[in-house]
Amino acid sequence: MRFVGHDGMFQVLFFIEVGALAKSDAALQRTEPSETRWLSSFDALRNSIQDVAHKAYSYRRRAFYTLTAADFR
């Protein structure tokens, strides 16, 4: 899954491994994955995802990031 962040006029791409979402959302582990379920999980975890993305971007400013389950510890 991916989303775009902004720093002024610059776009920053973030990719989230589906394993990171599955690990953070127990409902995904109990049901058959679907696009709707992945998007619902993303919405439910939005604050956590934004916090992790902000931390990653603050540490080292790059044009894109891949967020993994390890980033959500």
PyMOL Python script that loads the backbone (N, CA, C, O; Angstrom):
from pymol import cmd

cmd.read_pdbstr("""\
ATOM      1  N   MET A   1       0.851  -1.145   0.000  1.00  0.00           N
ATOM      2  CA  MET A   1       0.000   0.000   0.000  1.00  0.00           C
ATOM      3  C   MET A   1       0.907   1.221   0.000  1.00  0.00           C
ATOM      4  O   MET A   1       2.024   1.175   0.517  1.00  0.00           O
ATOM      5  N   ARG A   2       0.429   2.302  -0.575  1.00  0.00           N
ATOM      6  CA  ARG A   2       1.246   3.511  -0.602  1.00  0.00           C
ATOM      7  C   ARG A   2       0.406   4.732  -0.287  1.00  0.00           C
ATOM      8  O   ARG A   2      -0.818   4.720  -0.419  1.00  0.00           O
ATOM      9  N   PHE A   3       1.089   5.786   0.132  1.00  0.00           N
ATOM     10  CA  PHE A   3       0.445   7.079   0.315  1.00  0.00           C
ATOM     11  C   PHE A   3       1.499   8.156   0.114  1.00  0.00           C
ATOM     12  O   PHE A   3       2.698   7.879   0.129  1.00  0.00           O
ATOM     13  N   VAL A   4       1.043   9.372  -0.070  1.00  0.00           N
ATOM     14  CA  VAL A   4       1.926  10.498  -0.353  1.00  0.00           C
ATOM     15  C   VAL A   4       1.848  11.487   0.800  1.00  0.00           C
ATOM     16  O   VAL A   4       0.765  11.859   1.252  1.00  0.00           O
ATOM     17  N   GLY A   5       3.017  11.902   1.261  1.00  0.00           N
ATOM     18  CA  GLY A   5       3.107  12.959   2.254  1.00  0.00           C
ATOM     19  C   GLY A   5       3.651  14.211   1.580  1.00  0.00           C
ATOM     20  O   GLY A   5       4.168  14.138   0.466  1.00  0.00           O
ATOM     21  N   HIS A   6       3.544  15.335   2.229  1.00  0.00           N
ATOM     22  CA  HIS A   6       4.037  16.591   1.664  1.00  0.00           C
ATOM     23  C   HIS A   6       4.898  17.326   2.683  1.00  0.00           C
ATOM     24  O   HIS A   6       4.599  17.362   3.877  1.00  0.00           O
ATOM     25  N   ASP A   7       5.969  17.906   2.172  1.00  0.00           N
ATOM     26  CA  ASP A   7       6.826  18.788   2.957  1.00  0.00           C
ATOM     27  C   ASP A   7       6.956  20.061   2.139  1.00  0.00           C
ATOM     28  O   ASP A   7       7.809  20.162   1.256  1.00  0.00           O
ATOM     29  N   GLY A   8       6.112  21.017   2.437  1.00  0.00           N
ATOM     30  CA  GLY A   8       6.065  22.209   1.603  1.00  0.00           C
ATOM     31  C   GLY A   8       5.578  21.827   0.218  1.00  0.00           C
ATOM     32  O   GLY A   8       4.492  21.270   0.063  1.00  0.00           O
ATOM     33  N   MET A   9       6.389  22.130  -0.787  1.00  0.00           N
ATOM     34  CA  MET A   9       5.997  21.793  -2.162  1.00  0.00           C
ATOM     35  C   MET A   9       6.531  20.429  -2.608  1.00  0.00           C
ATOM     36  O   MET A   9       6.305  20.029  -3.751  1.00  0.00           O
ATOM     37  N   PHE A  10       7.222  19.722  -1.746  1.00  0.00           N
ATOM     38  CA  PHE A  10       7.799  18.424  -2.097  1.00  0.00           C
ATOM     39  C   PHE A  10       6.869  17.280  -1.709  1.00  0.00           C
ATOM     40  O   PHE A  10       6.289  17.270  -0.623  1.00  0.00           O
ATOM     41  N   GLN A  11       6.741  16.320  -2.616  1.00  0.00           N
ATOM     42  CA  GLN A  11       5.987  15.110  -2.320  1.00  0.00           C
ATOM     43  C   GLN A  11       6.951  14.040  -1.827  1.00  0.00           C
ATOM     44  O   GLN A  11       8.064  13.910  -2.335  1.00  0.00           O
ATOM     45  N   VAL A  12       6.515  13.287  -0.846  1.00  0.00           N
ATOM     46  CA  VAL A  12       7.304  12.191  -0.300  1.00  0.00           C
ATOM     47  C   VAL A  12       6.441  10.936  -0.379  1.00  0.00           C
ATOM     48  O   VAL A  12       5.336  10.906   0.162  1.00  0.00           O
ATOM     49  N   LEU A  13       6.945   9.899  -1.054  1.00  0.00           N
ATOM     50  CA  LEU A  13       6.194   8.659  -1.218  1.00  0.00           C
ATOM     51  C   LEU A  13       6.495   7.701  -0.079  1.00  0.00           C
ATOM     52  O   LEU A  13       7.648   7.519   0.311  1.00  0.00           O
ATOM     53  N   PHE A  14       5.456   7.101   0.442  1.00  0.00           N
ATOM     54  CA  PHE A  14       5.584   6.095   1.486  1.00  0.00           C
ATOM     55  C   PHE A  14       4.905   4.819   1.021  1.00  0.00           C
ATOM     56  O   PHE A  14       3.771   4.844   0.541  1.00  0.00           O
ATOM     57  N   PHE A  15       5.596   3.721   1.164  1.00  0.00           N
ATOM     58  CA  PHE A  15       5.055   2.401   0.874  1.00  0.00           C
ATOM     59  C   PHE A  15       4.975   1.652   2.197  1.00  0.00           C
ATOM     60  O   PHE A  15       5.913   1.686   2.994  1.00  0.00           O
ATOM     61  N   ILE A  16       3.863   0.980   2.429  1.00  0.00           N
ATOM     62  CA  ILE A  16       3.703   0.179   3.641  1.00  0.00           C
ATOM     63  C   ILE A  16       3.575  -1.271   3.224  1.00  0.00           C
ATOM     64  O   ILE A  16       2.696  -1.628   2.440  1.00  0.00           O
ATOM     65  N   GLU A  17       4.455  -2.101   3.752  1.00  0.00           N
ATOM     66  CA  GLU A  17       4.343  -3.531   3.472  1.00  0.00           C
ATOM     67  C   GLU A  17       3.038  -4.045   4.071  1.00  0.00           C
ATOM     68  O   GLU A  17       2.675  -3.678   5.189  1.00  0.00           O
ATOM     69  N   VAL A  18       2.336  -4.895   3.327  1.00  0.00           N
ATOM     70  CA  VAL A  18       1.050  -5.398   3.823  1.00  0.00           C
ATOM     71  C   VAL A  18       1.233  -6.185   5.117  1.00  0.00           C
ATOM     72  O   VAL A  18       0.319  -6.244   5.939  1.00  0.00           O
ATOM     73  N   GLY A  19       2.391  -6.783   5.304  1.00  0.00           N
ATOM     74  CA  GLY A  19       2.663  -7.496   6.552  1.00  0.00           C
ATOM     75  C   GLY A  19       2.639  -6.570   7.753  1.00  0.00           C
ATOM     76  O   GLY A  19       2.277  -6.988   8.853  1.00  0.00           O
ATOM     77  N   ALA A  20       3.022  -5.320   7.554  1.00  0.00           N
ATOM     78  CA  ALA A  20       2.989  -4.348   8.648  1.00  0.00           C
ATOM     79  C   ALA A  20       1.549  -4.042   9.043  1.00  0.00           C
ATOM     80  O   ALA A  20       1.244  -3.910  10.229  1.00  0.00           O
ATOM     81  N   LEU A  21       0.672  -3.930   8.062  1.00  0.00           N
ATOM     82  CA  LEU A  21      -0.744  -3.704   8.369  1.00  0.00           C
ATOM     83  C   LEU A  21      -1.359  -4.927   9.032  1.00  0.00           C
ATOM     84  O   LEU A  21      -2.104  -4.810  10.005  1.00  0.00           O
ATOM     85  N   ALA A  22      -1.044  -6.092   8.501  1.00  0.00           N
ATOM     86  CA  ALA A  22      -1.612  -7.333   9.038  1.00  0.00           C
ATOM     87  C   ALA A  22      -1.178  -7.551  10.480  1.00  0.00           C
ATOM     88  O   ALA A  22      -1.965  -8.012  11.307  1.00  0.00           O
ATOM     89  N   LYS A  23       0.069  -7.222  10.782  1.00  0.00           N
ATOM     90  CA  LYS A  23       0.571  -7.406  12.145  1.00  0.00           C
ATOM     91  C   LYS A  23      -0.103  -6.439  13.116  1.00  0.00           C
ATOM     92  O   LYS A  23      -0.295  -6.761  14.288  1.00  0.00           O
ATOM     93  N   SER A  24      -0.459  -5.256  12.624  1.00  0.00           N
ATOM     94  CA  SER A  24      -1.035  -4.226  13.480  1.00  0.00           C
ATOM     95  C   SER A  24      -2.553  -4.302  13.595  1.00  0.00           C
ATOM     96  O   SER A  24      -3.139  -3.652  14.460  1.00  0.00           O
ATOM     97  N   ASP A  25      -3.196  -5.091  12.733  1.00  0.00           N
ATOM     98  CA  ASP A  25      -4.659  -5.181  12.736  1.00  0.00           C
ATOM     99  C   ASP A  25      -5.077  -6.638  12.895  1.00  0.00           C
ATOM    100  O   ASP A  25      -4.990  -7.427  11.953  1.00  0.00           O
ATOM    101  N   ALA A  26      -5.525  -6.980  14.081  1.00  0.00           N
ATOM    102  CA  ALA A  26      -5.891  -8.369  14.372  1.00  0.00           C
ATOM    103  C   ALA A  26      -7.011  -8.871  13.468  1.00  0.00           C
ATOM    104  O   ALA A  26      -7.063 -10.062  13.162  1.00  0.00           O
ATOM    105  N   ALA A  27      -7.909  -7.988  13.036  1.00  0.00           N
ATOM    106  CA  ALA A  27      -9.016  -8.404  12.165  1.00  0.00           C
ATOM    107  C   ALA A  27      -8.503  -8.924  10.826  1.00  0.00           C
ATOM    108  O   ALA A  27      -9.105  -9.827  10.244  1.00  0.00           O
ATOM    109  N   LEU A  28      -7.409  -8.372  10.336  1.00  0.00           N
ATOM    110  CA  LEU A  28      -6.828  -8.853   9.076  1.00  0.00           C
ATOM    111  C   LEU A  28      -6.288 -10.268   9.226  1.00  0.00           C
ATOM    112  O   LEU A  28      -6.258 -11.031   8.260  1.00  0.00           O
ATOM    113  N   GLN A  29      -5.873 -10.612  10.407  1.00  0.00           N
ATOM    114  CA  GLN A  29      -5.327 -11.948  10.641  1.00  0.00           C
ATOM    115  C   GLN A  29      -6.429 -12.997  10.714  1.00  0.00           C
ATOM    116  O   GLN A  29      -6.170 -14.181  10.501  1.00  0.00           O
ATOM    117  N   ARG A  30      -7.668 -12.571  11.017  1.00  0.00           N
ATOM    118  CA  ARG A  30      -8.782 -13.515  11.168  1.00  0.00           C
ATOM    119  C   ARG A  30      -9.647 -13.645   9.919  1.00  0.00           C
ATOM    120  O   ARG A  30     -10.439 -14.582   9.827  1.00  0.00           O
ATOM    121  N   THR A  31      -9.519 -12.736   8.958  1.00  0.00           N
ATOM    122  CA  THR A  31     -10.391 -12.735   7.790  1.00  0.00           C
ATOM    123  C   THR A  31      -9.592 -12.888   6.507  1.00  0.00           C
ATOM    124  O   THR A  31      -8.367 -12.763   6.496  1.00  0.00           O
ATOM    125  N   GLU A  32     -10.306 -13.160   5.439  1.00  0.00           N
ATOM    126  CA  GLU A  32      -9.687 -13.227   4.113  1.00  0.00           C
ATOM    127  C   GLU A  32      -9.327 -11.802   3.685  1.00  0.00           C
ATOM    128  O   GLU A  32     -10.199 -10.934   3.658  1.00  0.00           O
ATOM    129  N   PRO A  33      -8.060 -11.546   3.350  1.00  0.00           N
ATOM    130  CA  PRO A  33      -7.666 -10.194   2.943  1.00  0.00           C
ATOM    131  C   PRO A  33      -8.391  -9.769   1.662  1.00  0.00           C
ATOM    132  O   PRO A  33      -8.602 -10.572   0.753  1.00  0.00           O
ATOM    133  N   SER A  34      -8.758  -8.512   1.615  1.00  0.00           N
ATOM    134  CA  SER A  34      -9.367  -7.926   0.426  1.00  0.00           C
ATOM    135  C   SER A  34      -8.954  -6.461   0.368  1.00  0.00           C
ATOM    136  O   SER A  34      -8.477  -5.900   1.354  1.00  0.00           O
ATOM    137  N   GLU A  35      -9.140  -5.857  -0.782  1.00  0.00           N
ATOM    138  CA  GLU A  35      -8.775  -4.455  -0.923  1.00  0.00           C
ATOM    139  C   GLU A  35      -9.547  -3.595   0.083  1.00  0.00           C
ATOM    140  O   GLU A  35      -8.984  -2.687   0.696  1.00  0.00           O
ATOM    141  N   THR A  36     -10.816  -3.886   0.242  1.00  0.00           N
ATOM    142  CA  THR A  36     -11.644  -3.136   1.188  1.00  0.00           C
ATOM    143  C   THR A  36     -11.118  -3.276   2.613  1.00  0.00           C
ATOM    144  O   THR A  36     -11.068  -2.298   3.359  1.00  0.00           O
ATOM    145  N   ARG A  37     -10.730  -4.475   2.982  1.00  0.00           N
ATOM    146  CA  ARG A  37     -10.216  -4.717   4.341  1.00  0.00           C
ATOM    147  C   ARG A  37      -8.877  -4.016   4.546  1.00  0.00           C
ATOM    148  O   ARG A  37      -8.629  -3.458   5.615  1.00  0.00           O
ATOM    149  N   TRP A  38      -8.007  -4.039   3.526  1.00  0.00           N
ATOM    150  CA  TRP A  38      -6.715  -3.352   3.639  1.00  0.00           C
ATOM    151  C   TRP A  38      -6.924  -1.849   3.815  1.00  0.00           C
ATOM    152  O   TRP A  38      -6.268  -1.218   4.645  1.00  0.00           O
ATOM    153  N   LEU A  39      -7.843  -1.278   3.030  1.00  0.00           N
ATOM    154  CA  LEU A  39      -8.107   0.160   3.133  1.00  0.00           C
ATOM    155  C   LEU A  39      -8.717   0.524   4.489  1.00  0.00           C
ATOM    156  O   LEU A  39      -8.383   1.558   5.066  1.00  0.00           O
ATOM    157  N   SER A  40      -9.599  -0.318   4.987  1.00  0.00           N
ATOM    158  CA  SER A  40     -10.181  -0.090   6.318  1.00  0.00           C
ATOM    159  C   SER A  40      -9.107  -0.140   7.398  1.00  0.00           C
ATOM    160  O   SER A  40      -9.115   0.654   8.339  1.00  0.00           O
ATOM    161  N   SER A  41      -8.194  -1.074   7.249  1.00  0.00           N
ATOM    162  CA  SER A  41      -7.092  -1.194   8.200  1.00  0.00           C
ATOM    163  C   SER A  41      -6.214   0.053   8.155  1.00  0.00           C
ATOM    164  O   SER A  41      -5.821   0.582   9.195  1.00  0.00           O
ATOM    165  N   PHE A  42      -5.910   0.517   6.947  1.00  0.00           N
ATOM    166  CA  PHE A  42      -5.112   1.728   6.788  1.00  0.00           C
ATOM    167  C   PHE A  42      -5.799   2.900   7.486  1.00  0.00           C
ATOM    168  O   PHE A  42      -5.158   3.649   8.223  1.00  0.00           O
ATOM    169  N   ASP A  43      -7.102   3.057   7.254  1.00  0.00           N
ATOM    170  CA  ASP A  43      -7.841   4.155   7.879  1.00  0.00           C
ATOM    171  C   ASP A  43      -7.834   4.044   9.401  1.00  0.00           C
ATOM    172  O   ASP A  43      -7.670   5.045  10.097  1.00  0.00           O
ATOM    173  N   ALA A  44      -8.009   2.840   9.913  1.00  0.00           N
ATOM    174  CA  ALA A  44      -8.030   2.630  11.363  1.00  0.00           C
ATOM    175  C   ALA A  44      -6.674   2.924  12.002  1.00  0.00           C
ATOM    176  O   ALA A  44      -6.603   3.370  13.147  1.00  0.00           O
ATOM    177  N   LEU A  45      -5.618   2.675  11.265  1.00  0.00           N
ATOM    178  CA  LEU A  45      -4.257   2.855  11.790  1.00  0.00           C
ATOM    179  C   LEU A  45      -3.615   4.166  11.337  1.00  0.00           C
ATOM    180  O   LEU A  45      -2.414   4.366  11.523  1.00  0.00           O
ATOM    181  N   ARG A  46      -4.401   5.050  10.749  1.00  0.00           N
ATOM    182  CA  ARG A  46      -3.862   6.273  10.134  1.00  0.00           C
ATOM    183  C   ARG A  46      -2.961   7.069  11.079  1.00  0.00           C
ATOM    184  O   ARG A  46      -1.871   7.475  10.675  1.00  0.00           O
ATOM    185  N   ASN A  47      -3.378   7.301  12.313  1.00  0.00           N
ATOM    186  CA  ASN A  47      -2.555   8.090  13.242  1.00  0.00           C
ATOM    187  C   ASN A  47      -1.211   7.426  13.495  1.00  0.00           C
ATOM    188  O   ASN A  47      -0.176   8.092  13.485  1.00  0.00           O
ATOM    189  N   SER A  48      -1.221   6.135  13.718  1.00  0.00           N
ATOM    190  CA  SER A  48       0.021   5.396  13.938  1.00  0.00           C
ATOM    191  C   SER A  48       0.902   5.443  12.694  1.00  0.00           C
ATOM    192  O   SER A  48       2.114   5.631  12.793  1.00  0.00           O
ATOM    193  N   ILE A  49       0.295   5.274  11.532  1.00  0.00           N
ATOM    194  CA  ILE A  49       1.039   5.309  10.269  1.00  0.00           C
ATOM    195  C   ILE A  49       1.674   6.677  10.076  1.00  0.00           C
ATOM    196  O   ILE A  49       2.841   6.771   9.696  1.00  0.00           O
ATOM    197  N   GLN A  50       0.923   7.732  10.333  1.00  0.00           N
ATOM    198  CA  GLN A  50       1.468   9.082  10.188  1.00  0.00           C
ATOM    199  C   GLN A  50       2.608   9.329  11.170  1.00  0.00           C
ATOM    200  O   GLN A  50       3.602   9.960  10.811  1.00  0.00           O
ATOM    201  N   ASP A  51       2.482   8.848  12.392  1.00  0.00           N
ATOM    202  CA  ASP A  51       3.557   9.003  13.378  1.00  0.00           C
ATOM    203  C   ASP A  51       4.830   8.300  12.920  1.00  0.00           C
ATOM    204  O   ASP A  51       5.921   8.861  13.015  1.00  0.00           O
ATOM    205  N   VAL A  52       4.690   7.074  12.425  1.00  0.00           N
ATOM    206  CA  VAL A  52       5.850   6.307  11.953  1.00  0.00           C
ATOM    207  C   VAL A  52       6.466   6.985  10.732  1.00  0.00           C
ATOM    208  O   VAL A  52       7.689   7.073  10.622  1.00  0.00           O
ATOM    209  N   ALA A  53       5.629   7.462   9.818  1.00  0.00           N
ATOM    210  CA  ALA A  53       6.132   8.139   8.620  1.00  0.00           C
ATOM    211  C   ALA A  53       6.868   9.422   8.998  1.00  0.00           C
ATOM    212  O   ALA A  53       7.930   9.715   8.450  1.00  0.00           O
ATOM    213  N   HIS A  54       6.310  10.179   9.926  1.00  0.00           N
ATOM    214  CA  HIS A  54       6.956  11.418  10.373  1.00  0.00           C
ATOM    215  C   HIS A  54       8.314  11.128  11.005  1.00  0.00           C
ATOM    216  O   HIS A  54       9.293  11.823  10.737  1.00  0.00           O
ATOM    217  N   LYS A  55       8.363  10.110  11.835  1.00  0.00           N
ATOM    218  CA  LYS A  55       9.627   9.732  12.481  1.00  0.00           C
ATOM    219  C   LYS A  55      10.671   9.328  11.436  1.00  0.00           C
ATOM    220  O   LYS A  55      11.828   9.739  11.519  1.00  0.00           O
ATOM    221  N   ALA A  56      10.261   8.530  10.463  1.00  0.00           N
ATOM    222  CA  ALA A  56      11.190   8.096   9.410  1.00  0.00           C
ATOM    223  C   ALA A  56      11.690   9.289   8.603  1.00  0.00           C
ATOM    224  O   ALA A  56      12.878   9.378   8.296  1.00  0.00           O
ATOM    225  N   TYR A  57      10.789  10.202   8.261  1.00  0.00           N
ATOM    226  CA  TYR A  57      11.168  11.361   7.459  1.00  0.00           C
ATOM    227  C   TYR A  57      12.053  12.320   8.261  1.00  0.00           C
ATOM    228  O   TYR A  57      12.980  12.913   7.709  1.00  0.00           O
ATOM    229  N   SER A  58      11.778  12.471   9.530  1.00  0.00           N
ATOM    230  CA  SER A  58      12.578  13.361  10.377  1.00  0.00           C
ATOM    231  C   SER A  58      13.999  12.847  10.554  1.00  0.00           C
ATOM    232  O   SER A  58      14.948  13.623  10.670  1.00  0.00           O
ATOM    233  N   TYR A  59      14.128  11.519  10.571  1.00  0.00           N
ATOM    234  CA  TYR A  59      15.441  10.910  10.759  1.00  0.00           C
ATOM    235  C   TYR A  59      16.335  11.143   9.546  1.00  0.00           C
ATOM    236  O   TYR A  59      17.505  11.496   9.687  1.00  0.00           O
ATOM    237  N   ARG A  60      15.783  10.946   8.366  1.00  0.00           N
ATOM    238  CA  ARG A  60      16.562  11.107   7.137  1.00  0.00           C
ATOM    239  C   ARG A  60      15.612  11.471   6.007  1.00  0.00           C
ATOM    240  O   ARG A  60      14.754  10.669   5.640  1.00  0.00           O
ATOM    241  N   ARG A  61      15.750  12.638   5.464  1.00  0.00           N
ATOM    242  CA  ARG A  61      14.834  13.103   4.420  1.00  0.00           C
ATOM    243  C   ARG A  61      15.210  12.508   3.072  1.00  0.00           C
ATOM    244  O   ARG A  61      16.284  12.755   2.523  1.00  0.00           O
ATOM    245  N   ARG A  62      14.282  11.717   2.568  1.00  0.00           N
ATOM    246  CA  ARG A  62      14.455  11.092   1.256  1.00  0.00           C
ATOM    247  C   ARG A  62      13.175  11.286   0.456  1.00  0.00           C
ATOM    248  O   ARG A  62      12.194  11.824   0.969  1.00  0.00           O
ATOM    249  N   ALA A  63      13.184  10.848  -0.795  1.00  0.00           N
ATOM    250  CA  ALA A  63      12.017  10.996  -1.671  1.00  0.00           C
ATOM    251  C   ALA A  63      10.997   9.885  -1.464  1.00  0.00           C
ATOM    252  O   ALA A  63       9.818  10.062  -1.772  1.00  0.00           O
ATOM    253  N   PHE A  64      11.441   8.730  -0.942  1.00  0.00           N
ATOM    254  CA  PHE A  64      10.498   7.637  -0.694  1.00  0.00           C
ATOM    255  C   PHE A  64      10.979   6.764   0.450  1.00  0.00           C
ATOM    256  O   PHE A  64      12.171   6.700   0.750  1.00  0.00           O
ATOM    257  N   TYR A  65      10.030   6.097   1.079  1.00  0.00           N
ATOM    258  CA  TYR A  65      10.297   5.225   2.220  1.00  0.00           C
ATOM    259  C   TYR A  65       9.449   3.972   2.091  1.00  0.00           C
ATOM    260  O   TYR A  65       8.350   4.009   1.538  1.00  0.00           O
ATOM    261  N   THR A  66       9.962   2.873   2.601  1.00  0.00           N
ATOM    262  CA  THR A  66       9.183   1.651   2.751  1.00  0.00           C
ATOM    263  C   THR A  66       9.073   1.379   4.241  1.00  0.00           C
ATOM    264  O   THR A  66      10.076   1.160   4.921  1.00  0.00           O
ATOM    265  N   LEU A  67       7.851   1.396   4.739  1.00  0.00           N
ATOM    266  CA  LEU A  67       7.602   1.147   6.155  1.00  0.00           C
ATOM    267  C   LEU A  67       7.297  -0.333   6.345  1.00  0.00           C
ATOM    268  O   LEU A  67       6.462  -0.902   5.642  1.00  0.00           O
ATOM    269  N   THR A  68       7.982  -0.945   7.302  1.00  0.00           N
ATOM    270  CA  THR A  68       7.825  -2.379   7.552  1.00  0.00           C
ATOM    271  C   THR A  68       7.234  -2.599   8.943  1.00  0.00           C
ATOM    272  O   THR A  68       7.056  -1.649   9.706  1.00  0.00           O
ATOM    273  N   ALA A  69       6.939  -3.833   9.262  1.00  0.00           N
ATOM    274  CA  ALA A  69       6.402  -4.164  10.586  1.00  0.00           C
ATOM    275  C   ALA A  69       7.359  -3.710  11.689  1.00  0.00           C
ATOM    276  O   ALA A  69       6.913  -3.303  12.762  1.00  0.00           O
ATOM    277  N   ALA A  70       8.657  -3.776  11.439  1.00  0.00           N
ATOM    278  CA  ALA A  70       9.650  -3.357  12.438  1.00  0.00           C
ATOM    279  C   ALA A  70       9.523  -1.871  12.776  1.00  0.00           C
ATOM    280  O   ALA A  70       9.844  -1.465  13.893  1.00  0.00           O
ATOM    281  N   ASP A  71       9.063  -1.064  11.834  1.00  0.00           N
ATOM    282  CA  ASP A  71       8.898   0.371  12.082  1.00  0.00           C
ATOM    283  C   ASP A  71       7.748   0.672  13.034  1.00  0.00           C
ATOM    284  O   ASP A  71       7.697   1.751  13.625  1.00  0.00           O
ATOM    285  N   PHE A  72       6.824  -0.278  13.186  1.00  0.00           N
ATOM    286  CA  PHE A  72       5.625  -0.056  14.001  1.00  0.00           C
ATOM    287  C   PHE A  72       5.748  -0.620  15.410  1.00  0.00           C
ATOM    288  O   PHE A  72       4.737  -0.758  16.099  1.00  0.00           O
ATOM    289  N   ARG A  73       6.943  -0.948  15.853  1.00  0.00           N
ATOM    290  CA  ARG A  73       7.144  -1.461  17.223  1.00  0.00           C
ATOM    291  C   ARG A  73       7.086  -0.357  18.223  1.00  0.00           C
ATOM    292  O   ARG A  73       7.234  -0.600  19.421  1.00  0.00           O
TER     293      ARG A  73
END
""", "prot")
cmd.dss("prot")
cmd.show_as("cartoon", "prot")
cmd.util.cbc("prot")
cmd.orient("prot")
